């Protein structure tokens, strides 16, 4: 016996019922979206692997940011600390430059400096 209380449809028709109710609320009929065919496992793998470069760049930039943040705070602290950080950074870059030159078998200074 129905006393004017709407009854919910079967559990399998729940999505269709909600979709039709939304259409009535909006005042226009909405087409029920069709289910997509299942994706192949290979497509999912390729899509997942294609996201790794973005992940790599994000992790790399985040690591650089986290590593430089204490030095940025030193710049804000005082002029002496900023000068020391700048000189230390230049010394580190020169150390890396000369170390790599020595490891590749080059002379200590480039040839253009000997002229």
N, CA, C and O atoms as a printed pandas DataFrame, in Angstrom:
     atom_number atom_name residue_name chain_id  residue_number  x_coord  y_coord  z_coord
0              1         N          UNK        A               1    0.846   -1.161    0.000
1              2        CA          UNK        A               1    0.000    0.000    0.000
2              3         C          UNK        A               1    0.899    1.234    0.000
3              4         O          UNK        A               1    1.751    1.385    0.875
4              5         N          UNK        A               2    0.711    2.102   -0.967
5              6        CA          UNK        A               2    1.514    3.285   -1.132
6              7         C          UNK        A               2    0.724    4.491   -0.644
7              8         O          UNK        A               2   -0.348    4.788   -1.170
8              9         N          UNK        A               3    1.246    5.180    0.350
9             10        CA          UNK        A               3    0.545    6.325    0.911
10            11         C          UNK        A               3    1.097    7.646    0.373
11            12         O          UNK        A               3    1.078    8.652    1.082
12            13         N          UNK        A               4    1.581    7.657   -0.850
13            14        CA          UNK        A               4    2.131    8.865   -1.443
14            15         C          UNK        A               4    3.590    9.088   -1.110
15            16         O          UNK        A               4    4.161   10.115   -1.479
16            17         N          UNK        A               5    4.193    8.155   -0.427
17            18        CA          UNK        A               5    5.604    8.260   -0.099
18            19         C          UNK        A               5    6.386    7.593   -1.223
19            20         O          UNK        A               5    6.160    6.421   -1.526
20            21         N          UNK        A               6    7.300    8.328   -1.841
21            22        CA          UNK        A               6    8.051    7.703   -2.934
22            23         C          UNK        A               6    8.940    6.591   -2.404
23            24         O          UNK        A               6    9.550    6.716   -1.342
24            25         N          UNK        A               7    9.002    5.539   -3.135
25            26        CA          UNK        A               7    9.853    4.412   -2.756
26            27         C          UNK        A               7   11.114    4.456   -3.601
27            28         O          UNK        A               7   11.092    4.857   -4.764
28            29         N          UNK        A               8   12.185    4.045   -3.005
29            30        CA          UNK        A               8   13.446    4.015   -3.732
30            31         C          UNK        A               8   13.457    2.829   -4.680
31            32         O          UNK        A               8   12.908    1.773   -4.365
32            33         N          UNK        A               9   14.069    2.994   -5.824
33            34        CA          UNK        A               9   14.167    1.865   -6.746
34            35         C          UNK        A               9   15.142    0.819   -6.227
35            36         O          UNK        A               9   15.740    0.974   -5.163
36            37         N          UNK        A              10   15.283   -0.217   -6.981
37            38        CA          UNK        A              10   16.189   -1.309   -6.615
38            39         C          UNK        A              10   17.621   -0.773   -6.513
39            40         O          UNK        A              10   17.932    0.288   -7.054
40            41         N          UNK        A              11   18.473   -1.503   -5.828
41            42        CA          UNK        A              11   19.848   -1.054   -5.593
42            43         C          UNK        A              11   20.605   -0.855   -6.901
43            44         O          UNK        A              11   21.422    0.061   -6.986
44            45         N          UNK        A              12   20.370   -1.663   -7.909
45            46        CA          UNK        A              12   21.067   -1.535   -9.185
46            47         C          UNK        A              12   20.642   -0.304   -9.959
47            48         O          UNK        A              12   21.393    0.191  -10.799
48            49         N          UNK        A              13   19.433    0.202   -9.684
49            50        CA          UNK        A              13   18.921    1.364  -10.399
50            51         C          UNK        A              13   19.170    2.668   -9.648
51            52         O          UNK        A              13   18.656    3.713  -10.048
52            53         N          UNK        A              14   19.936    2.629   -8.584
53            54        CA          UNK        A              14   20.137    3.823   -7.764
54            55         C          UNK        A              14   20.753    4.969   -8.547
55            56         O          UNK        A              14   20.291    6.105   -8.443
56            57         N          UNK        A              15   21.806    4.686   -9.343
57            58        CA          UNK        A              15   22.453    5.730  -10.124
58            59         C          UNK        A              15   21.496    6.335  -11.140
59            60         O          UNK        A              15   21.463    7.552  -11.323
60            61         N          UNK        A              16   20.715    5.479  -11.803
61            62        CA          UNK        A              16   19.757    5.968  -12.791
62            63         C          UNK        A              16   18.710    6.853  -12.110
63            64         O          UNK        A              16   18.328    7.889  -12.653
64            65         N          UNK        A              17   18.248    6.449  -10.928
65            66        CA          UNK        A              17   17.243    7.220  -10.190
66            67         C          UNK        A              17   17.800    8.599   -9.813
67            68         O          UNK        A              17   17.128    9.614   -9.993
68            69         N          UNK        A              18   19.053    8.629   -9.280
69            70        CA          UNK        A              18   19.654    9.897   -8.900
70            71         C          UNK        A              18   19.863   10.788  -10.115
71            72         O          UNK        A              18   19.669   12.001  -10.035
72            73         N          UNK        A              19   20.257   10.199  -11.239
73            74        CA          UNK        A              19   20.494   10.974  -12.458
74            75         C          UNK        A              19   19.190   11.600  -12.953
75            76         O          UNK        A              19   19.155   12.769  -13.334
76            77         N          UNK        A              20   18.132   10.812  -12.940
77            78        CA          UNK        A              20   16.838   11.338  -13.397
78            79         C          UNK        A              20   16.323   12.397  -12.433
79            80         O          UNK        A              20   15.720   13.376  -12.872
80            81         N          UNK        A              21   16.543   12.230  -11.126
81            82        CA          UNK        A              21   16.108   13.222  -10.154
82            83         C          UNK        A              21   16.840   14.545  -10.367
83            84         O          UNK        A              21   16.235   15.612  -10.269
84            85         N          UNK        A              22   18.140   14.480  -10.658
85            86        CA          UNK        A              22   18.890   15.705  -10.942
86            87         C          UNK        A              22   18.329   16.394  -12.174
87            88         O          UNK        A              22   18.211   17.619  -12.205
88            89         N          UNK        A              23   17.985   15.613  -13.189
89            90        CA          UNK        A              23   17.418   16.190  -14.403
90            91         C          UNK        A              23   16.108   16.906  -14.127
91            92         O          UNK        A              23   15.842   17.963  -14.699
92            93         N          UNK        A              24   15.289   16.334  -13.253
93            94        CA          UNK        A              24   14.019   16.972  -12.904
94            95         C          UNK        A              24   14.257   18.263  -12.129
95            96         O          UNK        A              24   13.548   19.251  -12.323
96            97         N          UNK        A              25   15.265   18.249  -11.244
97            98        CA          UNK        A              25   15.564   19.452  -10.475
98            99         C          UNK        A              25   16.091   20.563  -11.375
99           100         O          UNK        A              25   15.800   21.737  -11.143
100          101         N          UNK        A              26   16.860   20.207  -12.397
101          102        CA          UNK        A              26   17.400   21.202  -13.313
102          103         C          UNK        A              26   16.388   21.629  -14.366
103          104         O          UNK        A              26   16.577   22.653  -15.023
104          105         N          UNK        A              27   15.343   20.879  -14.529
105          106        CA          UNK        A              27   14.302   21.210  -15.491
106          107         C          UNK        A              27   14.604   20.746  -16.901
107          108         O          UNK        A              27   13.963   21.197  -17.850
108          109         N          UNK        A              28   15.559   19.861  -17.053
109          110        CA          UNK        A              28   15.862   19.339  -18.390
110          111         C          UNK        A              28   16.247   17.873  -18.248
111          112         O          UNK        A              28   16.842   17.481  -17.244
112          113         N          UNK        A              29   15.917   17.075  -19.231
113          114        CA          UNK        A              29   16.291   15.664  -19.149
114          115         C          UNK        A              29   17.798   15.496  -19.343
115          116         O          UNK        A              29   18.389   16.094  -20.242
116          117         N          UNK        A              30   18.392   14.699  -18.512
117          118        CA          UNK        A              30   19.815   14.411  -18.632
118          119         C          UNK        A              30   19.993   12.999  -19.167
119          120         O          UNK        A              30   19.297   12.072  -18.755
120          121         N          UNK        A              31   20.931   12.850  -20.087
121          122        CA          UNK        A              31   21.220   11.525  -20.604
122          123         C          UNK        A              31   22.109   10.786  -19.612
123          124         O          UNK        A              31   23.054   11.351  -19.062
124          125         N          UNK        A              32   21.796    9.548  -19.400
125          126        CA          UNK        A              32   22.578    8.730  -18.479
126          127         C          UNK        A              32   23.940    8.461  -19.109
127          128         O          UNK        A              32   24.004    8.017  -20.256
128          129         N          UNK        A              33   25.030    8.718  -18.388
129          130        CA          UNK        A              33   26.345    8.441  -18.975
130          131         C          UNK        A              33   26.529    6.945  -19.180
131          132         O          UNK        A              33   26.110    6.123  -18.365
132          133         N          UNK        A              34   27.166    6.625  -20.291
133          134        CA          UNK        A              34   27.405    5.226  -20.609
134          135         C          UNK        A              34   28.671    4.754  -19.902
135          136         O          UNK        A              34   29.649    5.496  -19.816
136          137         N          UNK        A              35   28.656    3.529  -19.399
137          138        CA          UNK        A              35   29.866    3.024  -18.748
138          139         C          UNK        A              35   30.993    2.861  -19.767
139          140         O          UNK        A              35   30.766    2.459  -20.908
140          141         N          UNK        A              36   32.205    3.180  -19.334
141          142        CA          UNK        A              36   33.362    3.063  -20.201
142          143         C          UNK        A              36   33.840    1.611  -20.207
143          144         O          UNK        A              36   33.748    0.914  -19.196
144          145         N          UNK        A              37   34.348    1.164  -21.353
145          146        CA          UNK        A              37   34.886   -0.199  -21.374
146          147         C          UNK        A              37   36.129   -0.268  -20.491
147          148         O          UNK        A              37   36.838    0.727  -20.340
148          149         N          UNK        A              38   36.390   -1.414  -19.919
149          150        CA          UNK        A              38   37.569   -1.527  -19.045
150          151         C          UNK        A              38   38.845   -1.266  -19.832
151          152         O          UNK        A              38   38.981   -1.684  -20.983
152          153         N          UNK        A              39   39.784   -0.562  -19.186
153          154        CA          UNK        A              39   41.035   -0.248  -19.850
154          155         C          UNK        A              39   41.970   -1.442  -19.781
155          156         O          UNK        A              39   41.935   -2.233  -18.838
156          157         N          UNK        A              40   42.808   -1.551  -20.809
157          158        CA          UNK        A              40   43.767   -2.644  -20.817
158          159         C          UNK        A              40   44.868   -2.367  -19.803
159          160         O          UNK        A              40   45.158   -1.212  -19.492
160          161         N          UNK        A              41   45.466   -3.405  -19.301
161          162        CA          UNK        A              41   46.516   -3.285  -18.296
162          163         C          UNK        A              41   47.724   -2.550  -18.862
163          164         O          UNK        A              41   48.387   -1.809  -18.137
164          165         N          UNK        A              42   48.023   -2.743  -20.149
165          166        CA          UNK        A              42   49.156   -2.067  -20.771
166          167         C          UNK        A              42   48.942   -0.554  -20.810
167          168         O          UNK        A              42   49.882    0.212  -20.599
168          169         N          UNK        A              43   47.701   -0.121  -21.080
169          170        CA          UNK        A              43   47.409    1.304  -21.114
170          171         C          UNK        A              43   47.595    1.927  -19.739
171          172         O          UNK        A              43   48.122    3.033  -19.614
172          173         N          UNK        A              44   47.163    1.216  -18.717
173          174        CA          UNK        A              44   47.333    1.722  -17.357
174          175         C          UNK        A              44   48.814    1.823  -17.005
175          176         O          UNK        A              44   49.233    2.776  -16.347
176          177         N          UNK        A              45   49.607    0.845  -17.439
177          178        CA          UNK        A              45   51.042    0.856  -17.150
178          179         C          UNK        A              45   51.716    2.041  -17.830
179          180         O          UNK        A              45   52.503    2.749  -17.202
180          181         N          UNK        A              46   51.416    2.264  -19.105
181          182        CA          UNK        A              46   52.033    3.365  -19.845
182          183         C          UNK        A              46   51.622    4.706  -19.232
183          184         O          UNK        A              46   52.447    5.612  -19.108
184          185         N          UNK        A              47   50.365    4.833  -18.853
185          186        CA          UNK        A              47   49.902    6.076  -18.222
186          187         C          UNK        A              47   50.619    6.314  -16.899
187          188         O          UNK        A              47   50.979    7.449  -16.587
188          189         N          UNK        A              48   50.826    5.270  -16.128
189          190        CA          UNK        A              48   51.503    5.386  -14.846
190          191         C          UNK        A              48   52.972    5.768  -15.033
191          192         O          UNK        A              48   53.485    6.630  -14.320
192          193         N          UNK        A              49   53.644    5.133  -15.987
193          194        CA          UNK        A              49   55.053    5.426  -16.234
194          195         C          UNK        A              49   55.209    6.843  -16.781
195          196         O          UNK        A              49   56.214    7.499  -16.508
196          197         N          UNK        A              50   54.242    7.320  -17.541
197          198        CA          UNK        A              50   54.316    8.673  -18.110
198          199         C          UNK        A              50   54.227    9.746  -17.031
199          200         O          UNK        A              50   54.626   10.886  -17.270
200          201         N          UNK        A              51   53.724    9.416  -15.873
201          202        CA          UNK        A              51   53.643   10.390  -14.782
202          203         C          UNK        A              51   54.945   10.504  -13.993
203          204         O          UNK        A              51   55.102   11.458  -13.231
204          205         N          UNK        A              52   55.877    9.578  -14.143
205          206        CA          UNK        A              52   57.107    9.587  -13.365
206          207         C          UNK        A              52   57.992   10.798  -13.627
207          208         O          UNK        A              52   58.569   11.309  -12.667
208          209         N          UNK        A              53   58.148   11.304  -14.866
209          210        CA          UNK        A              53   58.978   12.513  -15.025
210          211         C          UNK        A              53   58.455   13.693  -14.220
211          212         O          UNK        A              53   59.245   14.432  -13.632
212          213         N          UNK        A              54   57.149   13.885  -14.179
213          214        CA          UNK        A              54   56.580   14.971  -13.380
214          215         C          UNK        A              54   56.887   14.751  -11.899
215          216         O          UNK        A              54   57.247   15.690  -11.188
216          217         N          UNK        A              55   56.746   13.529  -11.449
217          218        CA          UNK        A              55   57.042   13.204  -10.060
218          219         C          UNK        A              55   58.518   13.467   -9.753
219          220         O          UNK        A              55   58.849   14.029   -8.709
220          221         N          UNK        A              56   59.399   13.059  -10.664
221          222        CA          UNK        A              56   60.839   13.240  -10.474
222          223         C          UNK        A              56   61.195   14.716  -10.361
223          224         O          UNK        A              56   61.943   15.108   -9.465
224          225         N          UNK        A              57   60.663   15.539  -11.270
225          226        CA          UNK        A              57   60.953   16.973  -11.246
226          227         C          UNK        A              57   60.419   17.596   -9.963
227          228         O          UNK        A              57   61.085   18.436   -9.357
228          229         N          UNK        A              58   59.230   17.195   -9.547
229          230        CA          UNK        A              58   58.640   17.744   -8.329
230          231         C          UNK        A              58   59.481   17.393   -7.106
231          232         O          UNK        A              58   59.729   18.254   -6.263
232          233         N          UNK        A              59   59.915   16.165   -7.000
233          234        CA          UNK        A              59   60.736   15.748   -5.863
234          235         C          UNK        A              59   62.088   16.455   -5.896
235          236         O          UNK        A              59   62.595   16.872   -4.854
236          237         N          UNK        A              60   62.673   16.592   -7.083
237          238        CA          UNK        A              60   63.963   17.259   -7.207
238          239         C          UNK        A              60   63.872   18.723   -6.793
239          240         O          UNK        A              60   64.708   19.205   -6.028
240          241         N          UNK        A              61   62.869   19.426   -7.290
241          242        CA          UNK        A              61   62.706   20.836   -6.927
242          243         C          UNK        A              61   62.381   21.004   -5.449
243          244         O          UNK        A              61   62.854   21.943   -4.810
244          245         N          UNK        A              62   61.582   20.102   -4.910
245          246        CA          UNK        A              62   61.270   20.162   -3.484
246          247         C          UNK        A              62   62.500   19.934   -2.625
247          248         O          UNK        A              62   62.669   20.589   -1.596
248          249         N          UNK        A              63   63.361   19.011   -3.037
249          250        CA          UNK        A              63   64.597   18.764   -2.301
250          251         C          UNK        A              63   65.545   19.946   -2.358
251          252         O          UNK        A              63   66.177   20.293   -1.361
252          253         N          UNK        A              64   65.645   20.569   -3.533
253          254        CA          UNK        A              64   66.491   21.756   -3.658
254          255         C          UNK        A              64   65.936   22.882   -2.795
255          256         O          UNK        A              64   66.687   23.571   -2.104
256          257         N          UNK        A              65   64.631   23.063   -2.838
257          258        CA          UNK        A              65   64.002   24.116   -2.031
258          259         C          UNK        A              65   64.251   23.881   -0.531
259          260         O          UNK        A              65   64.590   24.811    0.200
260          261         N          UNK        A              66   64.082   22.658   -0.093
261          262        CA          UNK        A              66   64.285   22.349    1.329
262          263         C          UNK        A              66   65.754   22.512    1.719
263          264         O          UNK        A              66   66.056   22.897    2.849
264          265         N          UNK        A              67   66.656   22.224    0.800
265          266        CA          UNK        A              67   68.081   22.374    1.102
266          267         C          UNK        A              67   68.538   23.811    1.128
267          268         O          UNK        A              67   69.436   24.156    1.896
268          269         N          UNK        A              68   67.941   24.666    0.304
269          270        CA          UNK        A              68   68.350   26.070    0.239
270          271         C          UNK        A              68   67.639   26.955    1.263
271          272         O          UNK        A              68   68.092   28.068    1.531
272          273         N          UNK        A              69   66.571   26.493    1.818
273          274        CA          UNK        A              69   65.777   27.314    2.738
274          275         C          UNK        A              69   66.574   27.820    3.951
275          276         O          UNK        A              69   66.400   28.980    4.323
276          277         N          UNK        A              70   67.427   27.024    4.582
277          278        CA          UNK        A              70   68.211   27.568    5.711
278          279         C          UNK        A              70   69.150   28.699    5.277
279          280         O          UNK        A              70   69.373   29.644    6.034
280          281         N          UNK        A              71   69.696   28.604    4.068
281          282        CA          UNK        A              71   70.600   29.652    3.594
282          283         C          UNK        A              71   69.846   30.931    3.242
283          284         O          UNK        A              71   70.359   32.034    3.432
284          285         N          UNK        A              72   68.646   30.782    2.737
285          286        CA          UNK        A              72   67.812   31.950    2.458
286          287         C          UNK        A              72   67.495   32.667    3.764
287          288         O          UNK        A              72   67.473   33.897    3.809
288          289         N          UNK        A              73   67.254   31.920    4.805
289          290        CA          UNK        A              73   67.001   32.539    6.118
290          291         C          UNK        A              73   68.229   33.281    6.631
291          292         O          UNK        A              73   68.100   34.301    7.308
292          293         N          UNK        A              74   69.441   32.768    6.307
293          294        CA          UNK        A              74   70.656   33.473    6.711
294          295         C          UNK        A              74   70.786   34.810    5.990
295          296         O          UNK        A              74   71.268   35.784    6.568
296          297         N          UNK        A              75   70.355   34.861    4.724
297          298        CA          UNK        A              75   70.385   36.127    3.981
298          299         C          UNK        A              75   69.530   37.182    4.669
299          300         O          UNK        A              75   69.892   38.358    4.698
300          301         N          UNK        A              76   68.425   36.771    5.209
301          302        CA          UNK        A              76   67.521   37.711    5.872
302          303         C          UNK        A              76   68.036   38.131    7.248
303          304         O          UNK        A              76   67.652   39.176    7.773
304          305         N          UNK        A              77   68.907   37.309    7.820
305          306        CA          UNK        A              77   69.335   37.532    9.201
306          307         C          UNK        A              77   70.258   38.743    9.317
307          308         O          UNK        A              77   69.974   39.662   10.085
308          309         N          UNK        A              78   71.369   38.756    8.558
309          310        CA          UNK        A              78   72.302   39.877    8.642
310          311         C          UNK        A              78   73.121   39.968    7.363
311          312         O          UNK        A              78   73.170   39.026    6.572
312          313         N          UNK        A              79   73.760   41.111    7.173
313          314        CA          UNK        A              79   74.586   41.317    5.980
314          315         C          UNK        A              79   75.851   40.464    6.039
315          316         O          UNK        A              79   76.316   39.972    5.011
316          317         N          UNK        A              80   76.404   40.287    7.224
317          318        CA          UNK        A              80   77.611   39.461    7.374
318          319         C          UNK        A              80   77.321   38.012    7.007
319          320         O          UNK        A              80   78.107   37.371    6.309
320          321         N          UNK        A              81   76.196   37.502    7.478
321          322        CA          UNK        A              81   75.821   36.119    7.157
322          323         C          UNK        A              81   75.570   35.976    5.659
323          324         O          UNK        A              81   75.929   34.956    5.071
324          325         N          UNK        A              82   74.963   36.973    5.038
325          326        CA          UNK        A              82   74.715   36.921    3.601
326          327         C          UNK        A              82   76.023   36.891    2.822
327          328         O          UNK        A              82   76.148   36.150    1.847
328          329         N          UNK        A              83   77.000   37.695    3.247
329          330        CA          UNK        A              83   78.305   37.713    2.578
330          331         C          UNK        A              83   79.007   36.368    2.734
331          332         O          UNK        A              83   79.601   35.861    1.783
332          333         N          UNK        A              84   78.939   35.794    3.924
333          334        CA          UNK        A              84   79.571   34.490    4.151
334          335         C          UNK        A              84   78.917   33.389    3.313
335          336         O          UNK        A              84   79.602   32.512    2.787
336          337         N          UNK        A              85   77.618   33.441    3.197
337          338        CA          UNK        A              85   76.911   32.442    2.380
338          339         C          UNK        A              85   77.304   32.605    0.917
339          340         O          UNK        A              85   77.516   31.607    0.227
340          341         N          UNK        A              86   77.406   33.828    0.432
341          342        CA          UNK        A              86   77.785   34.069   -0.952
342          343         C          UNK        A              86   79.212   33.586   -1.221
343          344         O          UNK        A              86   79.454   32.896   -2.212
344          345         N          UNK        A              87   80.146   33.941   -0.355
345          346        CA          UNK        A              87   81.538   33.507   -0.525
346          347         C          UNK        A              87   81.631   31.982   -0.421
347          348         O          UNK        A              87   82.354   31.356   -1.197
348          349         N          UNK        A              88   80.925   31.391    0.507
349          350        CA          UNK        A              88   80.927   29.937    0.644
350          351         C          UNK        A              88   80.351   29.242   -0.574
351          352         O          UNK        A              88   80.858   28.197   -0.984
352          353         N          UNK        A              89   79.296   29.804   -1.163
353          354        CA          UNK        A              89   78.694   29.220   -2.367
354          355         C          UNK        A              89   79.664   29.288   -3.544
355          356         O          UNK        A              89   79.810   28.322   -4.293
356          357         N          UNK        A              90   80.322   30.428   -3.701
357          358        CA          UNK        A              90   81.314   30.557   -4.775
358          359         C          UNK        A              90   82.478   29.595   -4.577
359          360         O          UNK        A              90   82.952   28.992   -5.540
360          361         N          UNK        A              91   82.944   29.446   -3.342
361          362        CA          UNK        A              91   84.034   28.513   -3.047
362          363         C          UNK        A              91   83.618   27.075   -3.358
363          364         O          UNK        A              91   84.411   26.293   -3.883
364          365         N          UNK        A              92   82.385   26.738   -3.033
365          366        CA          UNK        A              92   81.891   25.389   -3.325
366          367         C          UNK        A              92   81.818   25.143   -4.830
367          368         O          UNK        A              92   82.200   24.069   -5.296
368          369         N          UNK        A              93   81.340   26.110   -5.587
369          370        CA          UNK        A              93   81.275   25.958   -7.047
370          371         C          UNK        A              93   82.669   25.834   -7.656
371          372         O          UNK        A              93   82.879   25.017   -8.552
372          373         N          UNK        A              94   83.628   26.640   -7.179
373          374        CA          UNK        A              94   84.998   26.520   -7.679
374          375         C          UNK        A              94   85.613   25.169   -7.318
375          376         O          UNK        A              94   86.306   24.561   -8.134
376          377         N          UNK        A              95   85.364   24.709   -6.115
377          378        CA          UNK        A              95   85.862   23.390   -5.713
378          379         C          UNK        A              95   85.322   22.297   -6.631
379          380         O          UNK        A              95   86.075   21.427   -7.068
380          381         N          UNK        A              96   84.034   22.334   -6.922
381          382        CA          UNK        A              96   83.439   21.332   -7.813
382          383         C          UNK        A              96   84.031   21.453   -9.215
383          384         O          UNK        A              96   84.332   20.440   -9.847
384          385         N          UNK        A              97   84.201   22.687   -9.709
385          386        CA          UNK        A              97   84.752   22.905  -11.045
386          387         C          UNK        A              97   86.158   22.314  -11.160
387          388         O          UNK        A              97   86.442   21.554  -12.086
388          389         N          UNK        A              98   87.028   22.661  -10.227
389          390        CA          UNK        A              98   88.400   22.169  -10.315
390          391         C          UNK        A              98   88.494   20.671  -10.056
391          392         O          UNK        A              98   89.357   20.001  -10.624
392          393         N          UNK        A              99   87.633   20.145   -9.219
393          394        CA          UNK        A              99   87.625   18.694   -8.978
394          395         C          UNK        A              99   87.227   17.943  -10.245
395          396         O          UNK        A              99   87.851   16.941  -10.594
396          397         N          UNK        A             100   86.200   18.417  -10.929
397          398        CA          UNK        A             100   85.772   17.754  -12.163
398          399         C          UNK        A             100   86.828   17.881  -13.258
399          400         O          UNK        A             100   87.031   16.942  -14.029
400          401         N          UNK        A             101   87.498   19.019  -13.336
401          402        CA          UNK        A             101   88.577   19.181  -14.330
402          403         C          UNK        A             101   89.712   18.198  -14.038
403          404         O          UNK        A             101   90.255   17.593  -14.963
404          405         N          UNK        A             102   90.071   18.033  -12.776
405          406        CA          UNK        A             102   91.145   17.110  -12.418
406          407         C          UNK        A             102   90.735   15.666  -12.688
407          408         O          UNK        A             102   91.561   14.852  -13.100
408          409         N          UNK        A             103   89.476   15.350  -12.460
409          410        CA          UNK        A             103   89.002   13.980  -12.677
410          411         C          UNK        A             103   88.973   13.618  -14.158
411          412         O          UNK        A             103   89.111   12.447  -14.510
412          413         N          UNK        A             104   88.796   14.607  -15.027
413          414        CA          UNK        A             104   88.750   14.321  -16.469
414          415         C          UNK        A             104   90.121   14.431  -17.118
415          416         O          UNK        A             104   90.238   14.240  -18.328
416          417         N          UNK        A             105   91.168   14.736  -16.342
417          418        CA          UNK        A             105   92.524   14.741  -16.865
418          419         C          UNK        A             105   92.956   16.072  -17.450
419          420         O          UNK        A             105   93.989   16.126  -18.118
420          421         N          UNK        A             106   92.227   17.128  -17.235
421          422        CA          UNK        A             106   92.618   18.441  -17.726
422          423         C          UNK        A             106   93.609   19.088  -16.765
423          424         O          UNK        A             106   93.771   18.668  -15.619
424          425         N          UNK        A             107   94.268   20.134  -17.282
425          426        CA          UNK        A             107   95.190   20.868  -16.408
426          427         C          UNK        A             107   94.391   21.652  -15.377
427          428         O          UNK        A             107   93.165   21.745  -15.446
428          429         N          UNK        A             108   95.120   22.208  -14.426
429          430        CA          UNK        A             108   94.454   22.928  -13.341
430          431         C          UNK        A             108   93.663   24.124  -13.857
431          432         O          UNK        A             108   92.520   24.337  -13.454
432          433         N          UNK        A             109   94.267   24.900  -14.742
433          434        CA          UNK        A             109   93.599   26.068  -15.311
434          435         C          UNK        A             109   93.371   25.852  -16.806
435          436         O          UNK        A             109   94.150   25.142  -17.443
436          437         N          UNK        A             110   92.329   26.444  -17.378
437          438        CA          UNK        A             110   92.098   26.301  -18.814
438          439         C          UNK        A             110   93.226   26.935  -19.631
439          440         O          UNK        A             110   93.959   27.788  -19.130
440          441         N          UNK        A             111   93.358   26.515  -20.884
441          442        CA          UNK        A             111   94.449   26.969  -21.744
442          443         C          UNK        A             111   94.382   28.463  -22.028
443          444         O          UNK        A             111   95.424   29.100  -22.182
444          445         N          UNK        A             112   93.213   29.025  -22.098
445          446        CA          UNK        A             112   93.103   30.458  -22.423
446          447         C          UNK        A             112   93.654   31.339  -21.307
447          448         O          UNK        A             112   93.948   32.510  -21.547
448          449         N          UNK        A             113   93.801   30.817  -20.110
449          450        CA          UNK        A             113   94.349   31.612  -19.007
450          451         C          UNK        A             113   95.870   31.672  -19.052
451          452         O          UNK        A             113   96.459   32.524  -18.386
452          453         N          UNK        A             114   96.529   30.798  -19.815
453          454        CA          UNK        A             114   97.995   30.751  -19.867
454          455         C          UNK        A             114   98.544   31.737  -20.891
455          456         O          UNK        A             114   99.755   31.959  -20.905
456          457         N          UNK        A             115   97.748   32.324  -21.723
457          458        CA          UNK        A             115   98.247   33.220  -22.773
458          459         C          UNK        A             115   98.653   34.547  -22.254
459          460         O          UNK        A             115   99.092   35.402  -23.022
